[in-house]
Amino acid sequence: MQTFLNITRAGVLALVCCPFNAAAEFTCDIDFAYGLVVNDQQLRVMDKSRTVIQINEKNQLFVNGRWQQLNVEQQAWLADYSEGLHYVVPKMIILATEGVDLAVDTIDHVYQGLVGSDHDSYERLQAAMSRVKNRVKEKFRHASNHYFIGPGSLESVDEFVDTEIEAQLEGAISTSIGGILSAISGINANSSEVDSQKVAELTRQLEAVGEQLETDVGPKALTLKNKAHWFCSKLKQLDQTEEKLRASVPALAPYNVITSNH
């Protein structure tokens, strides 16, 4: 029976995680080594609580509080860099929120389809998914017109969310798989034997839920995937601009804000 429970648990986990993976099946090797704070007038690069780089009105550069005089070419690079981050950072916070919301909604849809909302494990599931959302909000923050992305936040946000969701989901349902089986087909969780017809019924219901998710979630997942590809490409372009600035402005040389694995 335990083997069957493990297989069932794995099947549920795979089913609920797949739609989000569809939105994040590629790996973007771009990340931030520092925190970024963006508002309408400023862009600040944060080392913990200290501002190390500040760009005002997209044309004034300060490094460790010191104003940097730039030539015409450097000013053009700074404008491109600042405008790009002013656009990308708020949109990426929205993207991360949409991604985790899609994953959590998918899990909720699957769980209700298999167990319903009256089962006691559903409350544990909701609490677990709330913890996942809070973890994402810690890395991607938005208050009024201020947007914050913490360092390392892009380290494969799909991997972070998938791992976090799987851990929380395991904790929420590990003690209730028997309840899931019983709710679906009357299987006794303490029984040492499992009727093959009931196993087939469970499989059929899982497949039915999966097909419904493909219809309901698939288009949203594809949209998120396309957005993620675009943002990754944009950040690579901004990384190239940053490298030009670092190479020509000595005070910027120590600060590799946008990092790449290649």
C-alpha positions in Angstrom: 0.0 0.0 0.0 2.8 2.4 0.9 4.3 2.0 -2.6 1.0 2.8 -4.2 0.6 5.9 -1.9 4.1 7.1 -3.0 3.2 6.6 -6.7 -0.1 8.5 -6.2 1.6 11.3 -4.3 4.2 11.6 -7.1 1.4 11.7 -9.7 -0.4 14.5 -8.0 2.8 16.5 -7.6 3.7 16.0 -11.2 0.2 17.0 -12.4 0.0 20.2 -10.4 3.5 21.3 -11.2 3.4 20.7 -14.9 1.4 23.8 -15.9 3.8 26.1 -14.2 6.7 24.3 -15.8 5.2 24.9 -19.1 5.5 28.6 -18.5 9.1 28.3 -17.3 10.7 25.3 -19.1 13.7 27.3 -20.3 16.6 28.5 -18.2 17.6 32.2 -18.3 21.2 32.6 -17.1 20.7 36.3 -16.1 20.4 37.4 -12.5 20.9 40.4 -10.2 23.9 40.5 -7.8 22.4 43.5 -5.9 19.0 44.6 -4.9 17.2 47.1 -7.3 14.8 49.8 -6.2 12.9 51.7 -8.9 10.5 54.7 -8.7 9.5 57.4 -11.2 12.6 59.6 -10.5 15.3 57.2 -9.4 17.0 53.9 -9.8 19.0 52.7 -6.8 21.3 49.7 -6.6 21.4 48.3 -3.1 24.1 46.4 -1.2 21.9 45.2 1.7 20.6 48.5 3.1 23.2 50.7 1.5 22.8 52.5 -1.8 25.9 52.0 -3.9 24.7 53.3 -7.3 22.0 55.9 -7.9 20.7 57.2 -11.2 18.5 60.3 -11.0 16.1 61.2 -13.8 17.9 58.7 -16.0 20.8 61.0 -16.6 22.7 61.7 -13.3 25.0 59.0 -12.0 26.1 58.7 -8.4 28.4 55.9 -7.1 28.8 55.7 -3.4 27.4 59.1 -3.1 29.8 60.7 -5.6 28.5 62.3 -8.8 30.1 60.9 -11.9 30.8 63.2 -14.8 30.1 61.5 -18.1 30.8 62.2 -21.7 28.1 62.2 -24.4 28.6 58.5 -25.2 28.5 57.4 -21.6 25.3 59.6 -21.0 23.6 57.7 -23.9 24.6 54.4 -22.4 23.3 55.5 -19.0 20.0 56.6 -20.4 19.5 53.3 -22.3 20.4 51.3 -19.1 18.2 53.3 -16.8 15.2 53.4 -19.1 15.5 49.7 -19.6 15.6 48.9 -15.9 12.8 51.4 -15.2 10.7 49.4 -17.7 11.8 45.9 -16.8 11.8 45.8 -13.0 8.1 46.7 -12.4 7.1 44.3 -15.2 9.2 41.5 -13.8 7.5 41.8 -10.4 4.2 41.5 -12.1 5.4 38.5 -14.1 6.7 36.7 -10.9 3.4 37.3 -9.2 1.4 36.1 -12.2 3.6 33.0 -12.3 3.1 32.0 -8.7 -0.6 32.8 -8.8 -1.0 30.5 -11.8 0.9 27.7 -10.1 -1.1 28.1 -6.9 -4.5 28.3 -8.7 -3.6 25.2 -10.7 -2.9 23.3 -7.5 -6.1 24.5 -5.9 -8.0 23.4 -9.0 -6.5 19.9 -9.0 -7.0 19.4 -5.3 -10.6 20.5 -5.4 -11.1 18.2 -8.4 -9.8 15.2 -6.5 -10.8 15.9 -2.9 -13.1 18.9 -2.7 -12.8 21.8 -0.3 -14.5 20.1 2.6 -11.6 17.8 3.3 -9.5 18.9 6.3 -6.3 18.6 4.2 -7.6 21.5 2.0 -7.0 24.0 4.8 -3.4 22.7 5.1 -3.0 23.1 1.4 -4.2 26.7 1.4 -1.9 27.6 4.3 1.0 26.0 2.5 0.3 27.9 -0.7 0.0 31.1 1.2 3.5 30.5 2.5 4.7 30.1 -1.1 3.1 33.4 -2.1 4.7 35.2 0.9 8.1 33.8 0.0 7.8 35.2 -3.5 6.6 38.6 -2.2 9.7 38.8 -0.1 11.8 38.8 -3.2 9.6 40.9 -5.5 8.0 43.9 -3.7 5.8 46.7 -4.8 4.6 49.6 -2.7 3.0 52.7 -4.2 5.3 53.6 -7.1 8.3 51.9 -5.6 9.4 48.5 -7.0 12.0 46.3 -5.4 13.8 43.1 -6.6 16.2 41.5 -4.2 19.6 40.1 -5.2 19.5 36.6 -6.6 15.8 36.9 -7.2 16.0 35.7 -10.8 18.0 32.6 -10.0 15.6 30.6 -12.0 12.4 31.8 -10.3 10.7 28.8 -11.8 13.1 26.5 -9.9 12.6 28.5 -6.7 8.8 28.4 -7.0 8.7 24.7 -8.1 10.9 23.6 -5.2 9.0 25.7 -2.7 5.6 24.5 -3.9 6.7 20.9 -4.0 8.0 21.1 -0.4 4.8 22.8 0.9 2.6 20.5 -1.1 4.3 17.4 0.3 3.7 18.7 3.8 0.1 19.5 3.1 -0.9 16.2 1.6 1.5 13.6 2.9 -0.9 12.6 5.6 -4.0 12.8 3.5 -3.3 10.6 0.4 -5.5 7.9 1.9 -8.2 10.5 2.3 -7.8 11.4 -1.4 -8.2 7.8 -2.4 -11.2 7.3 -0.1 -12.9 10.4 -1.4 -12.5 9.3 -5.0 -13.3 5.6 -4.8 -13.9 4.4 -1.3 -10.4 2.9 -0.9 -9.5 2.1 2.7 -6.2 3.8 3.4 -5.3 1.1 6.0 -6.0 -1.8 3.6 -3.0 -3.8 2.4 -4.7 -4.5 -0.9 -5.8 -2.1 -3.7 -8.5 -2.9 -6.2 -7.1 -2.4 -9.7 -10.4 -1.0 -10.9 -10.2 1.7 -8.2 -6.7 2.5 -9.2 -7.8 2.8 -12.8 -10.6 5.1 -11.7 -8.1 7.3 -9.8 -5.9 7.4 -12.9 -8.8 8.3 -15.1 -9.8 11.2 -12.8 -6.3 12.5 -12.7 -6.2 12.5 -16.5 -9.5 14.2 -16.7 -8.3 17.0 -14.4 -5.1 17.2 -16.4 -7.1 17.7 -19.6 -9.2 20.4 -18.1 -6.1 22.2 -16.8 -4.6 22.1 -20.3 -7.6 23.9 -21.6 -7.9 26.4 -18.7 -4.3 27.0 -17.8 -2.4 26.2 -21.0 -2.9 29.6 -22.8 -1.9 31.5 -19.6 1.2 29.4 -19.2 2.2 30.0 -22.8 1.7 33.8 -22.4 3.9 33.7 -19.3 6.6 31.7 -21.1 6.7 34.2 -24.0 7.0 37.1 -21.5 9.8 35.4 -19.7 11.7 34.9 -22.9 11.3 38.5 -23.8 12.5 39.8 -20.4 15.5 37.4 -20.5 16.5 38.8 -23.9 16.0 42.4 -22.7 18.1 41.8 -19.6 20.9 40.4 -21.7 20.9 43.6 -23.8 21.0 45.7 -20.6 23.9 43.6 -19.3 25.9 44.5 -22.5 25.2 48.2 -21.9 26.2 47.8 -18.2 29.5 46.3 -19.3 30.2 49.3 -21.5 29.6 51.6 -18.6 31.7 49.5 -16.2 34.6 49.5 -18.7 34.5 53.3 -19.2 33.5 54.6 -15.8 36.2 53.5 -13.2 33.8 54.0 -10.2 31.4 51.5 -11.7 33.9 48.7 -12.4 33.5 46.9 -9.0 29.7 46.7 -9.4 28.5 43.9 -11.7 24.8 44.4 -11.2 23.4 42.2 -14.0 25.2 38.9 -13.9 25.4 36.1 -16.5 26.6 32.5 -16.2 28.1 32.5 -19.7 
